[in-house]
Amino acid sequence: MAVILGGGRGTRLYPLTQRRSKPAVPLAGKYRLVDIPISNCINSGLRKIYVLSQFQSASLNRHVSRTYRFDFFSSGFVEILAAEQTETNIEWYQGTADAVRKQLHHFLSRKPDGILILSGDQLYAMDFREIIAAHRASKADITVAATPVLRGQASSYGLLRTDSFDVVTGFVEKPRDPRVLDELALPPATLRSRGIPEDRSYLASMGIYVFNPDVLVRVLEDKGQLDFGKEIIPAAIEGNRVHSFFYDGYWEDIGTIRTFFAANLDLASKRPPLDLFSEKSPIFTRPRFLPGSSMQNVQFDQTIICDGCRIEEASISRSIIGIRSIVGSGCRISETIMMGADHYGPPDDEARGLIPIGVGAGSIVERAIIDKNARIGEGVTIRSIEGRPDSDGDGFFVRDGIVIVPKDGVIPPGTVI
């Protein structure tokens, strides 16, 4: 059984999480973040999947219910479990472990022989059958997936200390002390044996865990321990057999606007780190039955164009153009994520004095995120400036130096940002 943690308020991804939960944030023009772990599960033969969520759950519920429907003759399901008040508890989820604790009775009623716990805001492709097989072969109580990272990245993750048999002997959450980092560095011989460059000498937890059900029940007994990385795993090392599972493929934690922006643009690069065209491991999402995109006299470079777009006489480079995007003539768009639209809007918008959905003619957009249903007038200029402080403007936000036009945002004609 798989349990996907939907995360908290997603404050570091604001304003993309202003009106939706973090797993429901659009990705690569047509997917949602939650499609990644769910697709990995389906591609790995796991068909019993719970998604835990509590903030802004409506769009996530709608997406999951419309997308993941297994046939009547299958026992598979993808089910949202939102935080709820009960006779024994009236509080919201207080952390990742607390979320699992509060819904544990649902999981145990299915009598699983193992529980795979995943994060809902990561970008990667993994065959979970491999970590499950390694968990069973080692007779571990808990298995933690881990990936090698650079010293400069190490303080952003929980770091594992392991012995030569991959048994976890120590776990430190986001260490800052240089002396602690020195102690956690993998020995050069270990790096050589795995073919890892010596500069990637730290083993970071990926937030992916396999638990034996009885062990999960036991480690969650202390209600004061609220988080897996900060409390549950470090405490479990003392009395349980905790193993690490080594993973050296592409993996990105989508925790901030900067990482979200970079990961999306990487998918549009000449050699993307994640293969969206894989027939072996497809990414599933909601089918929308949109027409093919219509383009007239358009120049593209390193750009993903999704279904149902209408673009004319524009120049677009290193960008994501999401479903139903409308781009007017003479536009120049570069290093931009357009999330597209939920609808095309009434055809009489202009007659009623409204700015149509999409990017108006003659606009220039560079290094920006345009959320769904945004209306950008003609002759608008949007340029992000590296190092620009975070701020909230009139119809836009700046985060990590990137200009973001929020969902349903309106930018009047001629505006310069």
C-alpha positions, 0 to 999 in steps of 0.5 A: 500500500502507498501513502502519499503525504500532501504536505502542509500549507505550502508557504514556500510555493506561495502564491501558487498555493494561494488557492490550491494545495501543494500536490495540485500545483500544475507541472510541465503544462498539463500535469499536477505534482501529485501525478508524479508519485501516483504514476510511479506507484501505478508503473510499479504495480501498486494500485492501493494508494492513499493521498493525505491532504488538509489545506485547499483540498478542493482542486486536489480532490477534483483532479484525483477523482476525475483522473484515477478510476480503476475498473470495477473488477480491480481492488485498486483505488486512489483515495484522498484522506483529508484531515477530519475531526473525530470523537477522539481527535479534533486537531489538524495534522501536526506533521508528516508522522502525525498525518499518518498516525491519524489515518492509520486505522484506514491503512490497517483495515486493508491488512497490507504486508507493507506500507510505502510512504511518499512525498507529494511534491517531488519530481522523479521516476522510480520503480518502487518494486526495487526498494520493496524487494530490497526491504524484504531481502534485508529483513529490515523493519524500515527502509529509507530511500537515499540519494547522494548530494553535494556538500553545498546541498547537504544542509537542506536535507536529513542526512544518513550515516550508514555502515558497509551493509547499508544499515542506518546508524545515524540520522541528522535533520538538516545539519548546519555545523561543519563538524557534523557535516564532516562526520556524515561524509561518506568514505571515499572507498564507498563512493568509488564502489558505487561510482559516485563522484567524490564531491557528492559525498552526503547521503540525503533522505528522499522522504521515501520510506517502507515500513512493516505495518507492525513497526509503523504502529509501534514507532507512532505510539509516541504522539509527541513525535510529529515528523518522520525526518525530525523525530520518527526515523532518528528515534527508530534507529535505536531499537529497529533494523533500519536500512538505506536504499541507494538511489542515484537517478534524477530526483528534485524536491519541489519545495520553493518557487526557485526549484519549481521554476528550474525543474519545469524549465529543465523538462523543456531542455534538449536533454531533460532529466526526466523522460516525459516521452517514456512508454515504459513509465508514463506520467498519468493525468486527467484526459481533457480531449482538447484539440491539437494546438494551432500555431501560425508563423511561430518560432520555438526553441526548447519549449513544451507546447501542450494541447489546445493552444492558439499561438500566432506570430510569436517567438518562444524559447525555453518555456512551458506553454500549458493547456489552452494557452492563448498567445497574441501576435508579436509576443516574445516569451522566454524562460517562462512557465505558462500554466494555461487555462481551465477554459477559453473564456467567453468570446465576447470578453473584448466587447464587454471591456475585459482583457481576454485570457492569455497573453495579449499581442506585443507583450514581452514575458521573460523569466516569469510564471503565469498561473492559470486563467491569467489575463495579460493585456496587450503591450505588457512587459514582464521581466524578472531580475535576479536578486530582486527582493520578495514583494507583493505588487498590484496583480503580481508577486515576486518570489525568489526574484521571479515574477508570478502572475497568480491564478485569475490575475489581471495585468492591464495593457501597457504595464511594465513589471 
